[in-house]
Amino acid sequence: MDALETRAPAEREAALLAALPAQIAHARSASSAFAEILAGIDPAAITSRTALATLPITRKHELLARQQLVLARDGQRGQRGAAGDCSRIDTRQNFGKRG
């Protein structure tokens, strides 16, 4: 077994919470959808379960709808494959069917 999987629960939770601000910052910088969804959120402030619970819930169908809007908009402009960074949003429905 992986040593990370056998850590004490408190140690695992502390490591996950310590990594959370960087993950939130990455989501905001790598995805226009998450930049919009997480606008006004200070990633550095999300370091506890309580703070995590304040983040908006984002459902897969909402991300897919955003992606489809971007694709439709870009298709009207004649920009094949110019879906912006929303094209990086993977869902089981369209996984591997990009571009």
Secondary structure, 3 states (H helix, E strand, C coil): CCHHHHCCHHHHHHHHHHHHHHHHHHHHHHCHHHHHHCCCCCHHHCCCHHHHCCCCCCCHHHHHHHHHHHHHHHHHCCCCCCCHHHHHCCCCCCCCCCC
